[in-house]
Amino acid sequence: MSSVIELLKSHRSIRKFTTQPIAEDLFRQLVEAGQGAATSSFLQGGTIIRVRSPESRAQLSVLAGNQSYVQSAAEFLVFCADLKRAGNYCREYGKPFEGDYTEHFIIATVDATLMAQSLVTAAESVGLGICYIGGIRNNPREVSDLLKLPKGVYPVFGLCLGYPDQNPELKPRLPLSVILKDEFYNEDGDAQAIREYDKAVREYYRTRTGGGHGISWSEQVSVLLSEKSRPHMKAFLAEQGFTFR
């Protein structure tokens, strides 16, 4: 089997890092690998903010929910969806800027995400570990002010990057039959497959390093989708110019 396939199937989030820095040349190669990702309509709608200041890292750690690895990772990056850069050229060429359409928001968000995942794959291929930090959306206004993000730009997520100082177990994923459908959407057999999967997830949480809560996947996602989730995001995005026409 392809070594790349094996690499992708073995992904784990790393939350403890050594103090070893990432060589600058390697870091820039990783960013260039990220740039190689697909981009819709050649927009290239992602921007990366590299945060090196210990003071800024400390603030971001708190804003993201007191996640200490934001400070301890060799690198901390914030991936932003960016319509401002391309929008600048609407004015230059005398065209109206229509960047507040929902489709443009989706394009920029997907571009930033694809760029991040290509960078992550490159990083893991050379022995680095990563952890995505969605928690920066807990306080997106404060994060944006700290990073001086203008209108047309918003922080999608953060990324910790460094050399691993732990070897966590691989978390089981949903059965292929549940997420891969032929021809059309159907749920035939899903309930039974998920019941079996729930058993595996409970066992994973029960036996993983440091112990765990023993909750199943279905229980976990039922909590997630039964609670309000960052209700401030809609108003924040509107402030940043994403009004979803």
C-alpha positions in Angstrom: 0.0 0.0 0.0 1.1 3.5 -0.7 3.1 5.1 2.1 1.0 8.3 1.6 -2.2 6.3 2.2 -0.7 4.8 5.3 0.3 8.2 6.5 -3.1 9.7 6.1 -4.8 6.7 7.8 -2.5 7.1 10.8 -3.3 10.7 11.6 -3.5 11.6 15.3 -3.8 15.0 17.1 -0.7 15.8 19.1 -1.0 18.0 22.2 2.4 17.6 23.7 5.5 18.8 21.9 9.2 18.8 22.4 11.2 22.0 22.6 12.9 21.3 19.2 12.3 24.1 16.7 11.4 23.5 13.1 14.2 24.5 10.7 13.2 27.7 8.8 13.8 26.1 5.4 11.6 23.1 6.3 8.9 25.4 7.6 8.8 27.4 4.4 8.7 24.2 2.4 5.7 23.0 4.4 3.9 26.3 3.6 4.7 25.9 -0.1 3.3 22.4 0.1 0.2 23.9 1.5 0.0 26.4 -1.4 0.0 23.4 -3.7 -3.5 22.5 -2.7 -6.4 22.9 -5.0 -8.0 26.3 -5.1 -11.4 27.1 -6.6 -11.3 29.5 -9.6 -7.6 30.1 -8.7 -8.8 32.5 -6.0 -6.1 31.3 -3.5 -8.3 32.6 -0.8 -6.3 31.5 2.2 -3.9 33.5 4.3 -1.7 32.1 7.1 -0.7 34.2 10.1 2.4 32.9 11.8 2.3 33.8 15.4 5.8 33.8 17.1 5.4 36.4 19.9 5.2 34.6 23.2 2.8 37.3 24.4 0.5 36.8 21.5 0.7 33.1 21.8 -0.3 33.4 25.5 -3.3 35.5 24.6 -4.4 33.2 21.9 -4.0 30.2 24.2 -6.5 31.8 26.6 -8.9 33.0 23.9 -8.9 29.5 22.4 -10.1 28.0 25.7 -6.8 27.8 27.7 -5.2 25.3 25.4 -1.6 25.3 26.6 -0.2 23.6 23.5 -0.9 26.8 21.6 2.1 28.2 23.5 4.3 25.0 23.6 4.2 24.0 20.0 7.2 25.0 17.9 4.9 26.9 15.5 1.3 28.3 15.9 -0.5 29.3 12.7 -3.9 30.9 12.2 -5.5 30.0 8.8 -7.8 32.7 7.5 -10.3 32.8 4.7 -9.3 35.9 2.8 -11.4 37.8 0.2 -9.7 41.1 0.8 -6.6 40.3 -1.2 -8.4 39.4 -4.4 -11.1 42.0 -3.7 -8.4 44.8 -3.9 -8.2 44.1 -7.6 -11.9 44.7 -8.2 -11.2 48.4 -7.5 -8.0 48.3 -9.5 -9.9 47.1 -12.6 -13.0 49.2 -12.0 -15.3 46.3 -11.0 -17.8 46.1 -8.2 -16.8 44.0 -5.2 -19.4 41.3 -4.6 -17.4 39.4 -2.0 -20.3 39.2 0.4 -22.0 36.4 -1.5 -22.3 33.1 0.4 -20.6 31.2 -2.4 -17.5 33.4 -2.1 -17.4 32.8 1.6 -17.5 29.1 1.0 -14.8 29.2 -1.6 -12.4 31.1 0.7 -13.2 28.9 3.6 -12.6 25.8 1.6 -9.4 27.2 0.1 -8.0 27.9 3.6 -8.9 24.4 4.8 -7.4 22.6 1.8 -4.2 24.6 2.2 -4.0 23.7 5.8 -4.6 20.0 5.2 -1.9 19.8 2.5 0.5 21.5 4.9 -0.4 19.0 7.6 0.2 16.0 5.3 3.6 17.4 4.4 4.4 18.0 8.1 3.4 14.6 9.2 5.4 13.0 6.4 8.6 14.4 8.0 7.7 13.3 11.5 6.0 16.5 12.8 2.8 16.4 14.8 -0.2 18.8 14.5 -3.3 19.8 16.3 -6.1 21.9 14.8 -7.5 24.6 17.1 -11.1 25.4 16.3 -11.2 27.2 19.7 -10.0 30.4 18.2 -13.6 30.9 17.1 -14.6 31.1 20.7 -13.5 34.7 20.7 -13.1 35.6 17.0 -13.3 39.4 17.5 -10.5 39.4 20.0 -8.4 37.1 17.8 -9.0 39.3 14.7 -8.1 42.4 16.6 -4.9 40.8 17.9 -3.9 39.7 14.4 -5.2 42.9 12.8 -7.5 41.1 10.4 -9.3 43.6 8.1 -12.8 43.3 6.7 -13.0 40.4 4.2 -10.8 38.2 6.3 -11.8 35.8 9.2 -9.9 33.2 11.3 -11.1 29.7 10.4 -8.9 27.8 12.8 -5.5 27.6 14.4 -2.8 25.0 13.9 -0.2 23.8 16.4 2.9 22.3 14.7 6.0 20.7 16.2 7.8 17.5 17.1 5.7 15.1 19.1 6.4 14.4 22.7 3.6 11.8 23.0 2.4 8.7 21.1 -1.4 8.7 21.4 -3.6 5.8 20.3 -5.3 6.0 16.9 -9.0 7.1 17.3 -11.4 4.8 15.4 -13.4 6.4 12.5 -16.9 5.6 11.3 -17.3 2.5 9.2 -16.8 3.0 5.5 -20.3 1.8 4.8 -21.7 4.7 6.8 -19.8 7.5 5.0 -19.5 6.0 1.5 -22.8 5.7 -0.4 -23.5 4.4 -3.9 -25.5 6.5 -6.3 -27.7 8.2 -3.7 -28.0 9.0 0.0 -29.4 6.1 2.1 -29.1 4.9 5.6 -29.5 1.2 5.0 -27.6 -0.7 7.7 -26.2 2.4 9.3 -27.9 2.0 12.7 -26.4 -1.4 13.2 -23.0 -0.4 12.0 -23.0 2.7 14.3 -24.0 0.5 17.3 -20.9 -1.6 16.7 -18.8 1.5 16.1 -20.1 3.0 19.4 -18.7 -0.1 21.2 -15.3 0.5 19.7 -15.3 4.2 20.6 -16.3 3.5 24.2 -13.4 1.0 24.4 -11.0 3.5 22.9 -11.9 6.1 25.5 -11.8 3.5 28.3 -8.3 2.3 27.5 -6.5 5.2 26.0 -3.5 6.7 27.8 -4.7 8.7 30.8 -8.1 7.1 30.8 -11.3 8.7 29.5 -15.0 9.2 29.8 -16.2 6.1 28.0 -18.8 8.0 26.0 -19.9 6.6 22.6 -19.7 8.5 19.3 -23.5 8.8 19.0 -23.8 10.1 22.5 -21.0 12.6 21.9 -22.5 14.1 18.7 -26.0 14.2 20.2 -24.6 16.5 22.8 -22.8 18.6 20.2 -25.9 19.1 18.0 -28.3 19.7 20.9 -26.5 22.7 22.2 -25.9 26.2 20.9 -22.5 26.4 19.2 -20.7 29.7 19.0 -23.9 31.8 18.3 -21.7 34.9 18.1 -20.2 33.7 14.7 -23.0 35.1 12.5 -22.8 38.6 13.9 -19.0 38.5 13.8 -18.8 37.4 10.2 -21.2 40.1 9.3 -18.9 42.6 10.9 -16.1 41.2 8.8 -18.1 41.8 5.6 -19.5 38.3 5.2 -23.2 39.0 5.0 -24.3 36.0 3.0 -26.3 37.3 0.1 
